[in-house]
Amino acid sequence: MATEKQLANLRPPFSSTNQPANRGRGARRALSEAYDTLLRKQAPMDVVVKLRKFGLKPGATVADIVAVCLFRETLKGNTFAAKEMREGSEGKAAQRIELLAREDQHVELEIVFEQNVFTQKLSAQRNGERIVEVEAEAPAETEHEPSTDVVDAPQDTDS
């Protein structure tokens, strides 16, 4: 519980007239803003004319020229340029993760993203399914092979 001294030190929350002097860093950084401004400028006409065979039209921007030059490098076999073009259009490639079990046994993973309970039950009800809630238990230690039988949950006939 707060003491009287602590309560006396409390200040009112910020209001429209009482604002902090430093509102934090801006949404963009200076270099990113400079790049953006430069890339949006109209490209020099002599450069556009030279690159017209690659589809550049009058009024092209500096960003258009950069894209065409990157494309030309890709055609020459530059793998870094090809990677940049792919990542720029499709996004970064997903990292491959390899999981190995003891003695290289076959492992199946099923990933289920939890929905909120109401949405999950409503979805199951629409599909004619029933949700059976169970809690995980620690497996009993046995020396025989684990069973791979699949047991279906009993169907509810009260619907």
N, C-alpha and C positions, 0 to 999 in steps of 0.2 A: 504494500500500500504506500502511496506517495506521502511524503512528509509535508508539513506546512511550508517549509523553506523551498521544497521542490515545486509546490503548487504556485508559490509567489513568483518563481522564475518563468512560469509558462507565458508564452507570447501568443497573441491571437493569430489565427491562420492568415495566409496571404489573401488579400482582397484585391479589387481592381485598382485601388489607390496605393496599396502596400505591396509592391512587387520586389523580388530580389534584384540586385544590380546585375549579377551574372546569371543569365538564363541558360547557360550551357552552350555547348558547341553547336554550330549550325547544322542543318540537315545534310549539307554537302560540303565536301572539302574543296579547297581552292584549286588543286591540280585537276581533280575530276571535272570541276566546272569549266576550267580552261580547255580541257580535252573536248568536252561536249560542245563548247562554243566554236572551237576550231573545226570539228567534224561536221557541224551544221552549215558552215560557210559554203558559198557557191565555189566550185572548183574553177581554176584558171582554164580559159577556153582552149589554149594550145594543148594542154594535157588531155582535155576531153576529146579533142579532134584526134590525137594520137591513139587513144584507147576506144575510138568509136567502133572498131571491128569487134570489140568484146561486148557491145551492147550499150555503151554509155550514150546518153542523149544530152543535147544542150540543156543546161540548167542543173547538171549533176552536182552533187555535193562532194566535199572532200572524203566523207565516209564512203560514198560510192566508189571513188578512186581507190581507196584503201582496200575495199572488198575485191575489186577487179585485180589489183596487184597481188593480193593474197591468192586469188584464183589462178593467176598466171604462175605463181611460184608452185602451187599445187600441181599444175600440169607439167612443170619441169621435174617433178619427183621429190620436192621438198616435203618430207613427212611432217615436219613441225607446222608448216602452213596447212597441210591437210588436216592435222589434228585440231588446229585453231578453227578452221572452217567447220569441222564437225561439231566441236564443242560450242561454237557460236550459234549453230542452227539447231542442234539436237540436245545440247546440254552435256555435262560431263558424263562419261561412261561410269556405270555402277561398278564398284570394286568387287571382284570375285573373292569369295571367302570359302575356303575348303575346310570342312570339318571331318576329323578322323576320330573314330571310336577305338576302344581297345581292340586289338587283333583285327583291325579293319573290318568290323562288322557293318552291315548295312544299317544306316540310320535314316529314319524318316522324321522330318519336322513338320508340324502343322502350326502355322502362326495364325492366331485369331486376334483381331483387334477388337477390344471390348467396346460395345456400344452402351449407351445408357440403358438401364433396365427396362424402362417403359418402351423405348423404340425396339429393343431386342424382342420383348414379349409380343409386341404388336406385329412385328415382322414374322415371327414364328406362327402366330395365330393366323395370319393371312395365308401362309404356306401350308397350313394344316399340320404343323409340327408342334411338338411339346418340348419345353425347356426343362431339363432335369439338372438341378443344381447339385454339384458334388464338390467335396473338398479333397485335395490331394493327400494321400497318405504315403508314408515312407515305405518302400518296397521291402517285403520280408526277404531275408537272406536265405537263398536256396542254392543248391549246387546243380539243379537241372536247368535245362533251357527254358526261357520264359515262354509263356503261351502267346500265340498270335491270333487266338480266336477273337472275333468281334461279336459283342453281345449288344443287341438292339434294346433300347429302352421300351418298356411295355407301353402300348398305345392307350390313351385315355379315351374312353367311349362316352364320356359325359357331355361331349360337345353337342 
